[in-house]
Each structure stands twice: as C-alpha cells, then as structure tokens.
Amino acid sequence: MDAGSFSFSLSSGKVRSRRPLQEHILPRNPPSRQSGDRFIPDRSSMDFDMAHYLLTEGRKEKENTSMCSPSKEAYRKCLASTLLNNQTRILAFKSKPPAPNQGIFNEVCSSDTATSHLPKSAKPRRYIPQSAERTLDAPDLVDDYYLNLLDWGSNNVLSIALGNTVYLWDASDGSTSELTTVDDETGPITSVSWAPDGRHIAVGLNNSEVQLWDSATTRLLRTLRGGHRSRVGALAWNNHVLTTGGMDGLIVNNDVRVRSHVVETYRGHQQEVCGLKWSGSGQQLASGGNDNLIHIWDRSTAMSSGGPNQWLHRFEEHTAAVKALAWCPFQSNLLASGGGGSDRCIKFWNTHTGACLNSVDTGSQVCALLWNKSERELLSSHGFTQNQLTLWKYPSMVKVAELTGHTSRVLFLAQSPDGCTVASAAGDETLRFWNVFGTPEPPKPASKASANVGPFTSVSRIR
C-alpha cells in the first residue's frame, strides 16, 4: 500500500483517502487572551495649585480691579489668556495631550520649524503573513531533490506532477483538472515547465523523453526523443527553444518548431543536471548539477566558437549539488545559487566577470530560490531542520521573515504571474500558498506587438 496516498484521522481511527489538490484544512489555535494595562486615574480634577490660586489670588485681583488702569487691565487679560489658558497640569495622566492654542509663542515656534529640515517619513513596513493562506493536498509527490515538479504559468494556472500524473490547478477559480497520466514504464514524471505563452507545457519523463502538451485542448502535440539517455529532471524555455537537462549530464537545446528539434548540446557536467535557468535577456543560460558545478553558457559565444563544451564561466565554489538558481530581475548579470545539504550556502555571481560577490551560510539545505519582482528581496526554501521559507533583504542578506508550516523539506517553489504569491511543495505531500511578496500592482496594458508573441504562434502545427 502506498502510504503517500492516504492520511489517518486520529479522531476516528479510520483510513481516509486523499484527493489531489483538495483543500487541506488546518486546525487554528484560538486567539490568545490579551490583558490590558492597569487602570491609572485621571488626576486633572485634583489640580490643587490652581484651586488654591482661584480661592486666594483670584479674589484679591477681583477686589483690586477698580484700582488698575485700563491699559494695565487689558495687558493683564492678554497675558492671562496666553499663559494661563491651559487649565491642566503638564504631567497629567492623559491619553492624548491637549491641542496647543494659537498664540504669539506658537507663531514663533512655527517660524523656527519652518526653516529647519524635517526628517523624511519612513516607508511603512510591509505586513508578511506568517502562515499559508491556503494549503492543498499533494499525495504521491516524489520526494526527490533533483527533480522539478512545480511551475506556475502566465495564464495563472499551476502545474504539479504527482507520481505519474500531471495536474492543473486554476488559481482564478480553484478548479483542478488532469492533464495526463503516464504508465509505470514511462514514469514517474520528472519535470514540468510552462511555455511563455501560458498555454503549452513541457513534461519531462523518467524514460528520457519530453512531451509537449496543449493545455487548452488537453492534446499531446509531440514527443521529443533522442536528446538524452536517461531521465530529464530540468526544463527551461527561451522563447521557442526548450532546454532540457538530464541525468546523463547533457544539456540540449530543442527548437520545438522543427522536426529535427536538437539544435545544440552542451557538455560540461559529469553528473545529473538538476537546475536550468535562462537569463531575462535570453542570452545566458545557468546550469547546476549534482557534480557541485555551475556553468554559464552564452549563446553567442557557443555559436561563434562552434564547440558544444565552450562555457563562458565555470563556478566550483559550492560543495554540494546545485539545483537552486535564480536570475536577478533588477540586475541582468546577477545570479543567485543555492547548495545542497553539505554546502547550505547562497552565493551571488557576477556573470560578466565571473566573480563571486557574496556567500551566506543558511544553516540548511537550499532547495529553491525566487527573487521578488518589485523589491530587492530573495526567497529561499530549505530542508532539515526547520523546513522553512526564508525571506532575505538584498544585498545586506538580513532575514526579513521566516515562514514555517511544512514538516518536510520544501523542494519546489513557483511564483504567481503577478509576482506576489508563492506556491511551495514539500516532501510532506502538501502544496502551500504564501502571500510573501505583497499586493499586486495594477496591470499595465499590453502592447499589440507583444500580444501574440509565443513559441507556437508562427506555425499552426509542428512540422
């Protein structure tokens, strides 16, 4: 019996089947009782000095009023109204100080402060919820560090591979559909990746094949064969080029528009390729492998040199497998990488010069990395011991928040199209959604020129 497809109810003692991507209701702790501050009486009514003045000096002034000249009497009233209008003690226990009266002293103070430099108002700190806003069951999720089983497309549909099946979860209405199920000889599914158009999806298989599917019609478009000799655990799109990384250490660029789809093969890794990411410009490819290496491949350099082994940079500083890779959205030549269990470090690289800019020991296995699209922040997911998500401020690498809830290592991360919500899938067979990057910005109108850009728009069918 597969323990991953069942959960046990402690209350009833019966076995209860779990459906994929169904709401996982967690018990909530009752709100804690808050004790207020102790009562402090208001002592404004116990102003003994003012009472003594009104009983003694006030009566004398009334008796001597007839002896004062009109000018002195006017001056006395003006002085009394200015200085003695506040009838409360200065050190009275009040919830709010009394509003100042407009007078000659206020005018002097306001003229002084007008010339002084006022401090700049601090930016309000963003509220980051410490618990997941939604949790879904993910039974049969393969607990394998080297695979990539989660992706969020531009059409706001999330894809996840559970065992031999790919499921699609529509974030707009919460509906779930099944894309495909493969047999045991072909599966399990080892990677999924949405094309830039948000409609087509690539599915990597354990038998070295890659399938291309149309999610709108649930139709298999084609199967890519011959590029690898073993499972395909990493996928990355660059317009119409699908880059695949396999356990055989090969990196293959596939042009999905043509019949002979293999256009380039990069050879540099000696073990399984588990991380692939194209830069925002589409000119540089970062690859990480189980051989603890990172390679930076430049398309123009590789094509001009004519050699498939000509990488631009080779980074050897990590001491464990490198799966977590993330290109910075606000600095095109900045790459973040995370190492496995015996490395535990997040490193930052300048891909123009090949220099390592910084290295931070996180204390646990780094499984995935995501940049915030609107702030200078980096999100990392981890394994033992806390199985947490950590939000870092860049470049200081000060921890902004730590999000806990998973009970096993957080293997996969995916970011929503608006850049605000992050989905995490872990070995505990749950899929959690975190509102970690704030509220979405209002969408900008898309230009007509870029409305129909996609890897499958130039042809009606694949030749």
Residue pairs with C-beta under 8 A, 6 or more apart in sequence:
2 140
4 139
4 140
4 141
4 429
5 17
5 18
5 139
5 140
6 15
6 16
6 17
6 18
6 139
7 16
7 18
7 137
8 15
8 16
9 16
18 137
18 139
19 137
20 137
20 138
20 139
20 140
20 162
20 165
20 167
20 176
21 136
21 137
21 138
21 160
21 167
21 169
21 176
21 431
22 136
22 137
22 176
23 134
23 135
23 136
24 135
24 136
24 137
24 430
25 135
26 135
40 93
41 93
42 92
42 93
42 94
43 89
43 92
43 93
44 88
44 89
44 92
44 94
47 87
47 88
47 89
49 89
50 87
65 73
68 76
82 103
82 104
82 105
85 101
86 98
86 101
88 94
88 98
100 106
126 375
126 438
128 391
128 400
128 401
128 403
128 435
128 436
129 434
129 435
129 436
130 401
130 403
130 404
131 403
131 405
132 403
132 405
132 432
132 433
132 434
133 421
133 433
133 434
133 435
134 432
134 433
135 405
135 430
135 431
135 432
135 433
136 169
136 430
136 431
136 432
137 429
137 430
137 431
138 160
138 162
138 425
138 429
138 430
138 431
139 162
139 429
140 162
140 163
140 165
140 429
141 149
141 160
141 161
141 162
141 163
141 425
141 426
141 427
141 429
142 149
142 161
142 163
142 188
143 408
143 409
143 411
143 427
144 233
144 411
145 274
145 321
145 323
145 340
145 365
145 367
145 409
145 411
146 233
146 247
146 272
146 274
146 290
146 321
146 323
147 190
147 191
147 233
147 274
147 411
148 190
148 191
148 192
148 193
148 204
148 233
148 234
148 235
148 274
148 412
149 160
149 161
149 162
149 189
149 190
149 191
149 192
149 411
149 412
149 425
150 158
150 159
150 160
150 161
150 192
150 412
150 413
150 414
150 423
150 425
150 431
151 158
151 159
151 192
151 193
151 194
151 201
151 414
152 158
152 159
152 171
152 194
152 414
152 415
152 416
152 417
152 423
153 159
153 194
153 195
153 198
153 199
153 201
153 215
153 417
154 194
154 196
154 197
154 198
154 417
155 194
155 198
155 199
155 215
155 417
156 170
156 171
156 172
156 198
156 416
156 417
157 168
157 169
157 170
157 171
157 194
157 198
157 215
158 168
158 169
158 171
158 414
158 423
159 166
159 167
159 168
159 169
159 179
159 192
159 194
159 201
160 166
160 167
160 169
160 192
160 425
160 431
161 167
161 188
161 189
161 190
161 191
161 192
161 203
163 187
163 188
163 189
164 181
164 182
164 183
164 184
164 186
164 187
164 188
164 189
165 178
165 179
165 180
165 181
165 182
165 189
166 178
166 179
166 180
166 181
166 189
166 192
166 201
166 203
166 213
167 176
167 177
167 178
167 179
168 176
168 177
168 178
168 179
168 215
169 175
169 176
170 176
170 177
171 416
171 421
177 218
179 201
179 203
179 213
179 215
179 218
180 203
180 211
180 213
180 218
180 220
182 188
182 189
182 205
185 207
186 205
186 206
186 207
186 209
187 205
187 206
188 206
189 203
189 204
189 205
189 206
190 204
190 205
190 206
190 231
190 232
190 233
191 202
191 203
191 204
191 232
191 233
191 234
191 235
192 201
192 202
192 203
192 204
192 235
193 201
193 202
193 204
193 235
193 236
193 237
193 242
194 200
194 201
194 202
194 237
195 201
195 202
195 237
195 242
195 454
195 455
195 456
196 237
196 239
196 453
196 454
196 455
197 453
197 454
197 455
197 456
197 457
198 417
199 214
199 215
199 216
199 454
199 456
200 212
200 213
200 214
200 215
200 221
200 454
200 455
200 456
201 212
201 213
201 215
202 210
202 211
202 212
202 213
202 235
202 237
202 242
203 210
203 211
203 212
203 213
204 210
204 231
204 232
204 233
204 234
204 235
204 244
205 211
205 231
205 232
206 231
207 231
208 225
208 227
208 228
208 229
208 230
208 231
208 232
208 246
208 248
209 223
209 224
209 225
209 232
210 223
210 224
210 227
210 232
210 235
210 242
210 244
210 254
211 220
211 222
211 223
211 224
212 220
212 221
212 222
212 223
212 224
212 242
212 256
212 462
213 219
213 220
213 221
214 221
221 462
222 256
222 462
224 242
224 244
224 254
224 256
224 261
226 262
227 244
227 246
227 250
227 252
227 254
227 261
227 262
227 265
228 244
228 246
228 247
228 248
228 250
228 252
229 246
229 248
229 250
230 246
230 247
230 248
231 246
231 247
232 244
232 245
232 246
233 245
233 246
233 247
233 272
233 273
233 274
234 244
234 245
234 246
234 273
234 274
234 275
234 276
234 287
235 242
235 243
235 244
235 245
235 276
236 242
236 243
236 245
236 276
236 277
236 278
236 285
237 243
237 278
237 455
238 253
238 278
238 282
238 285
239 282
239 455
240 255
240 256
240 257
240 455
240 456
240 458
241 253
241 254
241 255
241 256
241 263
241 455
242 253
242 254
242 256
242 455
243 251
243 252
243 253
243 254
243 276
243 278
243 285
244 251
244 252
244 254
244 276
245 251
245 252
245 272
245 273
245 274
245 275
245 276
245 287
245 289
246 252
246 272
246 273
247 272
247 273
248 272
249 267
249 268
249 269
249 270
249 271
249 272
249 273
249 289
249 291
250 265
250 266
250 267
250 269
250 273
251 265
251 266
251 267
251 268
251 269
251 273
251 276
251 285
251 287
251 297
252 262
252 264
252 265
252 266
253 262
253 263
253 264
253 265
253 266
254 261
254 262
254 263
255 261
255 263
256 455
256 456
256 462
257 455
257 456
257 458
257 459
257 462
257 463
258 462
258 463
259 462
259 463
264 302
264 303
264 308
265 308
266 285
266 287
266 295
266 297
266 302
266 308
266 309
266 311
267 308
267 309
268 287
268 293
268 295
268 297
268 309
268 311
268 314
269 287
269 289
269 290
269 291
269 293
269 295
270 289
270 291
270 293
271 289
271 290
271 291
272 289
272 290
273 287
273 288
273 289
274 288
274 289
274 290
274 321
274 322
274 323
275 286
275 287
275 288
275 289
275 322
275 323
275 324
275 325
275 337
276 285
276 286
276 287
276 288
276 325
277 285
277 286
277 325
277 326
277 327
278 284
278 285
278 286
278 327
279 285
279 286
279 327
279 332
279 335
279 351
280 327
280 329
280 332
281 332
282 299
283 298
283 299
283 300
284 296
284 297
284 298
284 299
284 312
284 351
285 296
285 297
285 298
285 299
286 294
286 295
286 296
286 297
286 325
286 327
286 335
286 337
286 351
287 294
287 295
287 297
287 325
288 294
288 321
288 322
288 323
288 324
288 325
288 337
289 321
289 322
290 321
291 321
292 316
292 318
292 319
292 320
292 321
292 322
292 339
292 343
293 314
293 315
293 316
293 318
293 322
294 313
294 314
294 315
294 318
294 322
294 325
294 337
294 349
295 311
295 313
295 314
295 315
296 311
296 312
296 313
296 314
296 315
296 335
296 349
296 351
296 354
297 311
297 312
298 312
301 310
301 312
302 308
302 310
312 351
312 354
313 349
313 351
313 354
315 337
315 347
315 349
315 354
315 356
317 347
317 356
317 359
318 337
318 339
318 343
318 345
318 347
319 339
319 342
319 343
320 339
320 340
320 341
320 342
320 343
320 344
320 365
321 339
321 340
322 337
322 338
322 339
322 340
323 338
323 340
323 367
323 368
324 336
324 337
324 338
324 339
324 346
324 366
324 367
324 368
324 369
324 380
325 335
325 336
325 337
325 338
325 369
326 335
326 336
326 337
326 369
326 370
326 371
326 378
327 334
327 335
327 336
327 371
328 334
328 335
328 336
328 371
329 371
329 373
330 376
333 350
333 351
333 352
334 348
334 349
334 350
334 351
334 357
335 348
335 349
335 351
336 346
336 347
336 348
336 349
336 369
336 371
336 378
337 346
337 347
337 348
337 349
337 369
338 345
338 346
338 347
338 362
338 366
338 367
338 368
338 369
338 380
339 345
339 346
339 347
339 365
339 366
340 365
340 366
341 364
341 365
341 383
341 384
343 366
344 361
344 362
344 363
344 364
344 365
344 366
345 359
345 360
345 361
345 362
345 366
346 359
346 360
346 362
346 366
346 369
346 378
346 380
346 392
346 397
347 356
347 358
347 359
347 360
348 356
348 357
348 358
348 359
348 395
349 355
349 356
349 357
350 357
358 395
358 397
360 392
360 397
362 380
362 382
362 390
364 382
364 383
364 384
364 385
364 386
365 382
365 383
365 384
365 409
366 380
366 381
366 382
367 381
367 382
367 383
367 409
367 410
367 411
367 412
367 413
368 380
368 381
368 410
368 411
368 412
368 413
369 378
369 379
369 380
369 381
369 413
370 378
370 379
370 380
370 413
370 415
370 422
371 377
371 378
371 379
372 378
372 379
372 419
372 437
373 415
373 419
373 437
374 419
374 437
374 438
374 441
375 437
375 438
376 393
376 394
376 395
377 391
377 392
377 393
377 394
377 400
377 437
378 391
378 392
378 394
379 389
379 390
379 391
379 392
379 413
379 422
379 436
379 437
380 389
380 390
380 392
381 388
381 389
381 390
381 410
381 411
381 412
381 413
381 424
382 388
382 389
382 390
382 409
382 410
383 409
383 410
384 409
386 402
386 404
387 404
387 406
387 407
387 408
387 409
387 410
387 426
387 428
388 402
388 403
388 404
388 406
388 410
389 402
389 403
389 404
389 410
389 413
389 422
389 424
389 434
389 436
390 399
390 401
390 402
390 403
391 399
391 400
391 401
391 402
391 403
391 436
392 398
392 399
392 400
393 399
393 400
401 436
403 434
403 436
405 432
406 424
406 426
406 428
406 430
406 432
407 426
407 428
408 426
408 427
408 428
409 426
409 427
410 424
410 425
410 426
411 425
411 426
411 427
412 424
412 425
413 422
413 423
413 424
414 422
414 423
415 421
415 422
415 423
415 437
416 422
416 423
418 440
418 441
418 443
419 437
419 440
420 435
420 436
420 437
420 438
420 439
420 440
421 433
421 434
421 435
421 436
421 437
422 433
422 434
422 436
422 437
423 431
423 432
423 433
423 434
424 431
424 432
424 433
424 434
425 431
425 432
426 432
456 462
